[in-house]
Amino acid sequence: MYAGLYNRTGRGYPDLSAQADYFAVIWNGTRIRVGGTSASCPATAAIFSLVNDALITAGRPPMGFINPWLYSRGYTAFTDVTNGSSFGCGTAGFPAQQGWDAATGVGTPNFGKILSLLGLGGRPGFGGPGGPGGWKPPFGGH
């Protein structure tokens, strides 16, 4: 599909995806909406920073390079995106589909499921911290 628009012999990407529309931010004292990778990349980095914080708090090392973990079992803690596409370059784009795809990778991170998968707790059905792992968010967050 779309020969000549990507490297067929290289690594598949993306590895993962994140919500990228309608982020509310304050700019010059005004609340505005932003989107794209400038919003989703910092949000994803924040999730993994909190995961590393939970690991360190539990006396364990931080994750480091996540790809081996991501593709061996970590993908089970992600929400698979199965609708939509990555339109561009005058095409309909690569379609999202079940499992890894060139539009969304393995899907979007679920913080609670990541903590649970790493043995750090997490409340079922809620992407927040807590549960048997005893990890609490820094600075008294909820």
N, C-alpha and C positions, 0 to 999 in steps of 0.2 A: 504494500500500500504506500503510495506517495514516494516512489523511487526518486532518488536524487535530492530529496528534501531532508534527509537525515543520514547518519552514518550507520549503515547496515552491519558493519563488522565490529563496531565498538560496543561499549557498555550501554545497556538499556537505561533510559531515564524518562521520567523522574522516579526517584525511590519512593517518595510519599507526596502527599498533597495536604493542603489546608484550606479552610474557608478563606476566601480572598475578597469578598464584597461587603460593603456596608459596615466597615469598622468605624466606630465613633471615636474621634480624637478632638482634643482642644488645640486650636491653632490661633495665636494672637487673641486669646480670650473668647474665641467663638467655637462652638461645637460644629464640626464638619464631618462628612463621611469620606473615607478614603478606601482604596482597594488595591488589588494586584499583589505582586510578590513583595512590594514594599510594606504591605500589611501582614501577609501570611507568613513570610519568613521570620520576622521577629516574634510572632505569636508562637510558631513552632519551636523556635529557639528557647522561648520562655518555658514552654512545656518541658523540654528536656533539661533545662536548668533546674526546674523544680523536681524533676525525677532524680537528677544528680544530688540535689540537696537532700532528698529523702534517703538516698543510698548512703551518703556520707553520714547523715544523722544516725542511720542504723549501723554505722561502723563498717560499711562496705565501700569499695572503691567506686568512683564515678564510671559511667558507661564508656567513655572514650568513643572511638570510631564505632558507630552503631550498625553499620551495614551487615556484618556477620550475624549479629543478634536479630536484626530486622528480618533477614531472609530465612533464618533457621527456625525462628518461632515468634519473633516480635510482631510479625504481620498479623497474628491472631488478636492483638490488642488495638488494631486499627479498624475503622469503619470503612468497609469497601464501598467505593463510589461506583455505581453501575449505570448511571444515566448521564448524558451530556457528551461533550467532546471538547477538544482543544483547538477550536477553529483558528485558522490563520493561513498565511501564505496563499491566499486565494482558494483555499480548500475548506471542506467541512471539518477537517481536523481528524485526529485519531479519536476513535470512540471509547468512552468509558465502558467497561464490561466487567464481568465477574472475575475476581482475582487480579493479578498485576496487569496493568495496561499502560500504554504510552501516554495516556491523558492524565491519570491520577496516581500512578505507581501502585503501592499496596493500599492506599486509602489515606484517611485522616486519623491522626493520633487521638486515642481516647485515654486521657490522663489516668482515670481510675482503673481502667483495664491494664494499663502499663504497670501501674503500681502493684496490682494484684499479680500479674504475670511474673514480676520480679520478687514476689513474696513480701511485699510491703503493705498489704492491706488494700483499702479502697472499698467504697460502698457500691454494691451492685446497683446498676441502673443510674448511677450518678457519677459524673466525671470528676468528682472532687476527692480530697484526701480523707483519711480517717480509717476506721475499721481496725482489725486486729494488729496491723503493723504499728499503730500508735503514732504515725507521723503527723505532725501539725504544720500548717503553712507558716512560713516566716512572718514576722511582724504582726502576729495576732490576726491574720486574715481568716475568713470563714470559708 
